[in-house]
Amino acid sequence: MLALAVNVGLLLILLTLGIIPVPGDKNSNALTVDLLPESRHHAAEQKAVAKQQRRRADPSRPTPKPPPITLPVKPTIAPPPDKPTDKPPPWIELSSAELAASDIGKMPKSAESGAGDSEAVGHAPNGELLYAAEWARHPTDAELGGYLPRNAPDGFGLIACKTVAGNRVEDCIELDQEPRGSHLASAVRQAAWQFRVRPPRKNGKPLVGSWVQIRIDYIHTGGGAGD
């Protein structure tokens, strides 16, 4: 009897340790899935969602209010206090006598043209100033008469010429004549190559290359010529 009990105990120990397989437990290739943990997880999620919905639907639960927005107060900019300065004012204080003495309108006018400057009488064909001619030597009757038309009447011819070195002129053009159609301006222009005319002066300096206006008066009785 004791031996039987020992054998049964050894058998139970071997079965517990898995050394001897339990009768009726056959090996199987089927996949066994334990659904119990997943079911518990799903039930917990549903419970949490229901709890949140109850919280939203509960009107007695106070809704948190956003914090109030406080706008900054506009600062008041105060001007800086006046500081004493040692800088002199940007003007000069004058007495009434000094003001009268400094009146520009009462100052003596400086001549725009210096003493002896040539007189401007108009503008040349190129727009430059045209000065009155000053003879270095008056032309003779012979120099002028050779270019007069036959039966020329009394009158004048007016031309403009450009001064060059040696008191000579060139590039002369006809400006006016009297009487009209008398060809006196043409006679003066043709005779101009013989003329001796000083160049205009400005501030005492000769302006060689400037333009001058030359007028010749023709009269039968005197037979002379002038500017």
Contacts in CASP RR format, 6 or more apart in sequence:
PFRMAT RR
TARGET T0000
AUTHOR 0000-0000-0000
METHOD contacts of the structure
MODEL  1
MLALAVNVGLLLILLTLGIIPVPGDKNSNALTVDLLPESRHHAAEQKAVA
KQQRRRADPSRPTPKPPPITLPVKPTIAPPPDKPTDKPPPWIELSSAELA
ASDIGKMPKSAESGAGDSEAVGHAPNGELLYAAEWARHPTDAELGGYLPR
NAPDGFGLIACKTVAGNRVEDCIELDQEPRGSHLASAVRQAAWQFRVRPP
RKNGKPLVGSWVQIRIDYIHTGGGAGD
11 20 0 8 1.000
14 20 0 8 1.000
15 22 0 8 1.000
55 61 0 8 1.000
94 102 0 8 1.000
100 106 0 8 1.000
113 202 0 8 1.000
113 203 0 8 1.000
114 203 0 8 1.000
114 204 0 8 1.000
116 201 0 8 1.000
116 204 0 8 1.000
117 200 0 8 1.000
117 201 0 8 1.000
117 202 0 8 1.000
117 203 0 8 1.000
117 204 0 8 1.000
118 131 0 8 1.000
118 132 0 8 1.000
118 134 0 8 1.000
118 200 0 8 1.000
118 201 0 8 1.000
118 202 0 8 1.000
118 207 0 8 1.000
119 131 0 8 1.000
119 132 0 8 1.000
120 129 0 8 1.000
120 130 0 8 1.000
120 131 0 8 1.000
120 132 0 8 1.000
121 130 0 8 1.000
121 131 0 8 1.000
121 132 0 8 1.000
121 213 0 8 1.000
122 129 0 8 1.000
122 130 0 8 1.000
122 213 0 8 1.000
123 129 0 8 1.000
123 130 0 8 1.000
124 130 0 8 1.000
124 160 0 8 1.000
124 162 0 8 1.000
124 211 0 8 1.000
125 160 0 8 1.000
125 173 0 8 1.000
125 211 0 8 1.000
126 211 0 8 1.000
128 210 0 8 1.000
128 211 0 8 1.000
129 200 0 8 1.000
129 210 0 8 1.000
129 211 0 8 1.000
130 160 0 8 1.000
130 211 0 8 1.000
130 212 0 8 1.000
130 213 0 8 1.000
131 200 0 8 1.000
131 207 0 8 1.000
131 210 0 8 1.000
131 211 0 8 1.000
131 212 0 8 1.000
131 213 0 8 1.000
132 212 0 8 1.000
132 213 0 8 1.000
133 161 0 8 1.000
133 197 0 8 1.000
133 212 0 8 1.000
133 213 0 8 1.000
133 214 0 8 1.000
133 215 0 8 1.000
133 227 0 8 1.000
134 197 0 8 1.000
134 198 0 8 1.000
134 200 0 8 1.000
134 212 0 8 1.000
135 195 0 8 1.000
135 196 0 8 1.000
135 197 0 8 1.000
135 198 0 8 1.000
135 227 0 8 1.000
136 167 0 8 1.000
136 196 0 8 1.000
136 197 0 8 1.000
136 198 0 8 1.000
137 167 0 8 1.000
137 196 0 8 1.000
138 225 0 8 1.000
138 226 0 8 1.000
138 227 0 8 1.000
139 191 0 8 1.000
139 194 0 8 1.000
139 195 0 8 1.000
139 216 0 8 1.000
139 225 0 8 1.000
140 225 0 8 1.000
141 223 0 8 1.000
141 224 0 8 1.000
141 225 0 8 1.000
143 191 0 8 1.000
143 194 0 8 1.000
144 187 0 8 1.000
144 188 0 8 1.000
144 191 0 8 1.000
144 216 0 8 1.000
144 218 0 8 1.000
144 225 0 8 1.000
145 187 0 8 1.000
145 191 0 8 1.000
146 191 0 8 1.000
147 186 0 8 1.000
147 187 0 8 1.000
147 188 0 8 1.000
147 190 0 8 1.000
147 191 0 8 1.000
148 184 0 8 1.000
148 187 0 8 1.000
148 218 0 8 1.000
149 182 0 8 1.000
149 183 0 8 1.000
149 187 0 8 1.000
152 182 0 8 1.000
152 183 0 8 1.000
152 184 0 8 1.000
152 187 0 8 1.000
152 218 0 8 1.000
153 179 0 8 1.000
153 182 0 8 1.000
153 218 0 8 1.000
154 218 0 8 1.000
154 219 0 8 1.000
154 220 0 8 1.000
155 177 0 8 1.000
155 178 0 8 1.000
155 179 0 8 1.000
155 182 0 8 1.000
155 184 0 8 1.000
155 217 0 8 1.000
155 218 0 8 1.000
155 219 0 8 1.000
156 177 0 8 1.000
156 178 0 8 1.000
156 184 0 8 1.000
156 215 0 8 1.000
156 216 0 8 1.000
156 217 0 8 1.000
156 218 0 8 1.000
157 174 0 8 1.000
157 176 0 8 1.000
157 177 0 8 1.000
157 178 0 8 1.000
157 184 0 8 1.000
157 185 0 8 1.000
157 187 0 8 1.000
157 188 0 8 1.000
157 215 0 8 1.000
157 216 0 8 1.000
157 217 0 8 1.000
157 218 0 8 1.000
158 174 0 8 1.000
158 175 0 8 1.000
158 176 0 8 1.000
158 177 0 8 1.000
158 185 0 8 1.000
158 188 0 8 1.000
158 213 0 8 1.000
158 214 0 8 1.000
158 215 0 8 1.000
159 172 0 8 1.000
159 173 0 8 1.000
159 174 0 8 1.000
159 175 0 8 1.000
159 185 0 8 1.000
159 188 0 8 1.000
159 189 0 8 1.000
159 192 0 8 1.000
159 213 0 8 1.000
159 214 0 8 1.000
159 215 0 8 1.000
160 172 0 8 1.000
160 173 0 8 1.000
160 175 0 8 1.000
160 211 0 8 1.000
160 212 0 8 1.000
160 213 0 8 1.000
160 214 0 8 1.000
161 169 0 8 1.000
161 170 0 8 1.000
161 171 0 8 1.000
161 172 0 8 1.000
161 173 0 8 1.000
161 192 0 8 1.000
161 195 0 8 1.000
161 197 0 8 1.000
161 211 0 8 1.000
161 212 0 8 1.000
161 214 0 8 1.000
162 169 0 8 1.000
162 170 0 8 1.000
162 171 0 8 1.000
162 172 0 8 1.000
162 209 0 8 1.000
162 210 0 8 1.000
162 211 0 8 1.000
163 169 0 8 1.000
163 197 0 8 1.000
163 198 0 8 1.000
163 199 0 8 1.000
163 200 0 8 1.000
163 207 0 8 1.000
163 208 0 8 1.000
163 209 0 8 1.000
163 210 0 8 1.000
163 211 0 8 1.000
163 212 0 8 1.000
164 170 0 8 1.000
164 208 0 8 1.000
164 209 0 8 1.000
165 208 0 8 1.000
166 196 0 8 1.000
167 196 0 8 1.000
167 197 0 8 1.000
167 198 0 8 1.000
167 199 0 8 1.000
168 193 0 8 1.000
168 195 0 8 1.000
168 196 0 8 1.000
168 197 0 8 1.000
169 192 0 8 1.000
169 193 0 8 1.000
169 195 0 8 1.000
169 197 0 8 1.000
169 212 0 8 1.000
169 214 0 8 1.000
170 193 0 8 1.000
172 189 0 8 1.000
172 192 0 8 1.000
172 214 0 8 1.000
173 189 0 8 1.000
174 185 0 8 1.000
174 186 0 8 1.000
174 188 0 8 1.000
174 189 0 8 1.000
175 185 0 8 1.000
175 213 0 8 1.000
176 185 0 8 1.000
177 183 0 8 1.000
177 184 0 8 1.000
177 185 0 8 1.000
177 186 0 8 1.000
178 184 0 8 1.000
184 216 0 8 1.000
184 218 0 8 1.000
187 216 0 8 1.000
187 218 0 8 1.000
188 214 0 8 1.000
188 215 0 8 1.000
188 216 0 8 1.000
191 216 0 8 1.000
192 214 0 8 1.000
195 214 0 8 1.000
197 212 0 8 1.000
197 214 0 8 1.000
198 206 0 8 1.000
199 206 0 8 1.000
199 207 0 8 1.000
199 208 0 8 1.000
199 209 0 8 1.000
199 210 0 8 1.000
199 212 0 8 1.000
200 206 0 8 1.000
200 207 0 8 1.000
200 210 0 8 1.000
200 212 0 8 1.000
201 207 0 8 1.000
214 227 0 8 1.000
215 226 0 8 1.000
215 227 0 8 1.000
216 225 0 8 1.000
216 226 0 8 1.000
216 227 0 8 1.000
217 225 0 8 1.000
217 226 0 8 1.000
218 225 0 8 1.000
END
